[in-house]
Amino acid sequence: MGTTADQQTSTAEGVCPPWVLRDYAVLADGERGALVDPEGRIVWMCAPRWHSDAVFSALVGGSGHFGVSPGDRWHVWGGYYEDGTLIRVSRWVTTDSVVECRDALAMPASPDRLVLLRRMRVERGEARLRISLDPRPGFGRERVADPRLDGGVWSAGAGGLRLRLVGARHASWDPEDGLRGEVRLRKGEEHDLALEIATGADGPPPDPGRLWEETERAWRAAVPDCSALAAPRDARHAYAVLYGLTSSAGGMVAAATTSLPERANTGRSYDYRFAWVRDQSYAGLAVAAHGPHELLDSAVRFTTERVLADGDGMRPAYTVDGGPVPGERDLPLPGYPGGSDRLGNHAAAQFQLDAFGEALQLFAAAAHHDRLTPDGERAVRVAVDAVERHWQRPDAGLWELENRWWTQSRLAVVCGLRRVAEVLPGASGRRCAGLADAIDAETRRRCLRPDGRWRRAPDDDGAEAALLTPLARGCPPPDDPSSRATVRYVDERLAEDGYLYRFDHPGMPLGEAEGAFLLCGFTMALATDRLGDRSTALRWFERTRTACGPAGLFAEEYDVRQRQLRGNLPQAFVHALLLECAVRLADASVLPA
């Protein structure tokens, strides 16, 4: 719990000051997401879809929010997710009351219509709650036009969006500040708000009671039982995050936000509201480790469509419905402190060889569950052809850096080829195995040091945590001397205080140039488990999963010294690797497949 007088004063004035990233919670329904701050204000949401302009952009220095906050400024805050869902309950304790606000994006979701549900309830005493709604489409550029109250429902429009609000009939709408109102509740009383934002035609106003029932039912059906896994509650939460970030079109965004800085004032602020083929494959592989759940099918469908549509020209990232990622541009906003507002992502135009390897691993995992469709089988052949033609070509690699002959990219495609060789019959399987052997031999010739460990690239002997990713998948196999030597070197050079960094930054100590990279900590857990060291694997797993905020959400990086999250939130591939670790490390009988 926490609070400050300045933050609460700003709340009363309608301003939304930033909080540290660990203090935010996320709502998501697959088509878009929202961030909620500790004072009950939704300060970030794009509509109608992930990559649309923001309607609430206070998080990055714009305008627009939707607040439900206790009227008593003297309070402390807390909250929790209902188990196995992204239904978030904010909780405030005042001098004489305990108040909760239950929030969710209604499900099942539609790409052209969202409903944001907010249910206030007093658990003890009596309370006054403030309601504030200031929608500003276009990242704050536009105000709603002609707000009107009809039959207890507020309606307005702006930026091609239609808005309706149920549950605020006694509020008033100011042209400058938006809607303002109050609700007074006694112990046990509830009050519902439902905000609809849509691009389609009007239908009946949202019915909060029915929508809550449908949302609860949808989450119960979506998230599998993880009780047999290591850290079962965290595993369920990780699955819920992945589900919430995955569109009905199959694409899973890398994160719900844009421009949350990885390091203050360094220019490392990126837009992650798009679907990376690599991240999608990581999520599918994690889900496949547990069972043939819906998210495996979504990952296979989206990846199949991208491979078949673009072949050799498959891009690293797309919009969730398979469209092109726009080029980068800046917004004239202050940005989250230490960052700069940026839309679009230049990495979508890169060539990243390892994405083909990860896609092949995904297809093979689906085939093991008998979930690879005929289109998926065609995509395997197209991806193998692309690898055969381009594996010698320099690429940007996992970290999306300059084009080089990255070792990890070659090992990723070797792993993918060997996995599909196990499931393809006859000549097709033999072809994949032969190609894998050829790439492996050349990679060993160029990138394996005489002392037995892998280089980052033929001209770079530095420690590289990206190499743990293929090792975690069994490539090279655990009995290959290079596996143990590489894991040991990465641990010696890139580990500190139980966390793992990506690579050395010459002349700078670990933690100075960037935070610990949480994907790497979880892959180290998987890699050491592959080597048969379960106790060390569990230590890596337990340490890395502490690097989250009170809401149990992980960003890309973790500032170990300050115990703070860095980068966009929530980072999908970190939750995916947590889930896979929870499966692989469940007990001594669970062995890597």
C-alpha positions, 0 to 999 in steps of 0.5 A: 500500500502507498499514498502521497499528499501531492498525488492525492491533491492532484487527483482532486484537481483532475490531474493524473501525475505519473506513478512508478511502473510497478504500481500500475495494473492492466486490464485487457480483453484481447483487442485493447488494454488499459492501465489503472493507477493506484488512485483508481484512474485509468490513464491509458487506453487505445480504442478501438484496438491496440494500435489505435490512437489513445483515448486516455493518454495521461500516462505519457503526458497527454490528456484523458482519463477515467477515474473512480477514487475515494473522496477521503484524501487520507487513505492508503491503497492496495489491490489484487487480481481475481485469480486466473483473470484480468479482473482487477480490484482496487482497494482503499482504506480510509480513516473510517471505511474500506472501499473497493472498485472492481474493474474489467474490460468486458468479454467476449470482446469485439474489435469495434466495441469495448465496454469498460466495467467499474463496480464500486463497493463499500466493505466497511463504513460509509464512503463518498467516491469521486467519478471523473471521465475526460475522454480525449481521442487522438492522444489528447488532440480531440474533445468529445462533441455534444455530450448529452444525457438521455434516459440515464445514459450519457452519450457523445462522440469524437474522433470517429468514436461513439461513447456511452456511459451508464451509471452516472445520471447525476453527474455533470459534464463540463466542456473543459474538464469532462464529466464529474460526479459523486457516489455515496455508498453504505456498507454492502452497497454497490454501484456500477459504471459501464463505459462503451466506446465503439465505431459501429452502430448503436445497439442497446446501452450496456447492461453491467450485470449481464456483462459482468456475468459474461466476463466472469464466465469467459475468464473461467473458460479461458484460463486452464487449471495450473494447480499441478505446476510450480507457483500455480497462482503465478502460472494462472496469472501469466496465462491470463496476461497472455490471453488478455494480450491476444486478439481474436484475430490470433495476434498477441501484442508484445505489450499494452503500451508504447514509450515506457522507457527502458532507461531514463533519457537514453532514447530507448522508448519503443512502441510494443502494441504489435505482434512479434512472430518470435514472441507469439512463438514463445507464448505458443511453446509455453502453452504447448508445454502445458497442453493443447489450449486455445492460445496454442491454436491462436499462435499457430493460426497467426504465425501460419497466416504470416508465413503463407502470406509473406514467405521469405519476406515475413516481417518480425512484427505485424498488427494483431490482425496481420497488417503492417506496422507503421513507421516510427513517428513522435508525438508532441507530448511530454512522455512518461518521465525519462521517455519520449512518445513514439508510435510505430516500430522500425524493427518491423522492417528488419530481417530476423532469421531466428523468427523463422526458427521459433516459428518452426519450433511452434509448428512442431509443438502443435504437431505433437499435440495433433494441432497442426492444420493443413495450412500449418503444414504448408507454412512449415514447408514455406518457412524451411524454404526461406531458411534454406535460402537465407540462413547465411544472410546477416540479420538483426537477431533477437535483440534487434541490433545491427545486422550480423551473423548472430550465433543465436539466430543460427541455433534457433533455426537448427532447433526449429529444423530438427523439431519439424524433422521429428514430425514430418514424414519421409523425404521432407523430414530427412531434408529438414534434418540434413539442412539442420546438420549443414547449418549446425556444422557451419555455425560451429566452424565459425562461432564455436571457440576452441575452449568449447563455448559459443561466441555471440558472432564470428567476430565477437567473443562476448557473453550473450544471454540470447544463446540460452534460448536455443539451449533451453530448447535442447539445441545443442543437446545437454550432453554437448560440451558447448551447452554447459560451457556456454551456460557457465560463462553467461552465468559468470559474466552476466549474472548479478544478485540472482538476476541476468543481463543480456550482454556486456556493455564495454566499459560499463558495469552490469546494471549501468547501461540497462536493467536485468533482462527478465526473459534471460533469467527465465531462460537460464532457469530452463537451460540449467534444468536442461543440464540436469541441475534442477535446484539451480533452475529453481533458484533462477526461477524463484529469483526472477519471478520476484521482479514484478510489481504488486499487481504481479506484472512483469516489464521487459527489464528490472532495475535491480538497484532501485527494485523498479520495472523498466520498459513497456507493460506487461511484457508478453514474452516474460509471462510466457517464459514464466509459464513455461518454467512453471510447467517444466519445473513443476516436480522431479517427474516433469522432464523437458520434451 
